[in-house]
């Protein structure tokens, strides 16, 4: 099971503000170079965004669909990575004092990822989540610092 967590030094509404901005998806999701909303207002149920992954001269696009949302606490996504298959990514934002505990839980659903899912695959997902949560924390905490300076 690929579950990882991180304490982010910002309040849950600040974390949700980043998660709820489709244009910022590529700021915190590892491997993406840009993102844009393609269906409905993000992150409403059924809304979708398209993202681009660049590897050297190659470009691959994928789609992420909101399957469950309970703002500002829970966002469950189905990420479609083309031939690699789809995955369920659940993000939970819990208040932790004045900060936020963010928990990410990912499971392959369909395609190669689902067929090859095993403990070694989960270990790779864990490494990706560690980097993704670090990136999310960096973005959220930078925004929180900027809003503090603006309010002074």
N, C-alpha and C positions, 0 to 999 in steps of 0.2 A: 504494500500500500504506500503510495507516494504522498505523504502528508508532511508538510513543513510549516513552521510558524516563525514569526519575527515580531519583536516589540518595536513599534514605530513611535518616535518621540513627537507625536502630534495627535490631536483629538480626532475621533472617528469621522466627524463631518469633513475634516481636511483630507483624510484618506479617501473618503467617498467622492470628494470633489475631483480627485485625479481619476479614480475608477470610472466615474460617470462622464468623462470627457473622451469621446471616441478618438479625437485627434491626438490624444496623449498616450494611447495604447502602445505605440511604438517607443515611447519614452521608457517604459518599464518592462515590456515583454521582450525577453531575450530573443535575438535573432531578427526581429522586425525592423525595417528601415522606415516605413511610413504606414499610416492607417487613415481610413476615412469611412464615415457612416455611409451605408448603401441602402438601408431599409429601416424606416421608422426612426423615431427619436431615441437615441442611445441613452441609457440602457433599459428602455421599456421592454417588456416581454415580447419576444419575437423579433425585436430589432436586430440588425446585423451590421457588421463592419467588415471591410475588406482590408487585408494587410499585405505587405510585400516583404519578402525575405530576399536579400541579395547575398549571393555567395560568389565572389569573384565577378566574372562577366555574366553570370546567370542570375535571372530574376524569377522568382516563383511567387504566386499570389495564393492567398487562402482566405477563408471566411470564418468569422466568429459570430455565433448567434446566441442571444440571451434566451436561456431556457427557463430560468427562475430568477426572480428579483424580489428582494424585500429590503428596500432602501431604508436606511443606510447601513444595513447589517450583512446582507447576503447577496452575492451575485454568482449565479451558476451559468457557465458558458459551454457551448459545444463548439470546439475548434475543429474546423475541417482543413486538413493539410494535404488535400489532394490524394495522391497515390499512397501517402503514408497513413491515411485513414483519419478517423475522428477521435477526439478525446473529450471527456467531461472534465471541466476545471471549475471547482467550487472555491469561492473566495469568501471568507467570513471575517468581518471586522467587529471585534469586541472591544468595548471600553475597558481600559485597564488603568484605573486611576484617571489621570489627566491625559493618558497616552492611549495607544491602540495596539491590541494584539491582533495580528493578521494571520489567518490560517489558510493555507492553500492545500487543496486535496485534488489530485488529478488521477484519472483512470482512463486508459484507452477504451474506446467503444467498438470501432469498426476498422476494417482494413488490416494492413500489415501490423500496425501497432497493437491492435487487439489480439491478433493471432499469435504474435511473438511475446506477449506480455508475460514477464517473469520477474524474479527478484533482481536480476542484473539490470533489466530495463527500468525497474523502479529506482535503482541506485542512480542511473543516469538522469532520470527525471528529478530526483532529489538534488543533484548538482545544479541542474537548470533552475530549479525553484530557489535554491540558495542565492543564485545570482539575480533572479527576477525579484525576489523580496528585498535584496539589497538595493536594486535599482529603484523599486517602488519607494522604499524608505528615503533614498536620496532625493527623489523628486518631491515627495510630500514634505519632507523636512525643509527642503530649500524653499518651497512655497510658504511654509509656516513661518520661516525666518523672514522672508520678504514681506509677508503681511504684517508681521510684528514691527518691522522697520517703517512700513508705510503708516502704521497707526501711531507712531511716536511723534 
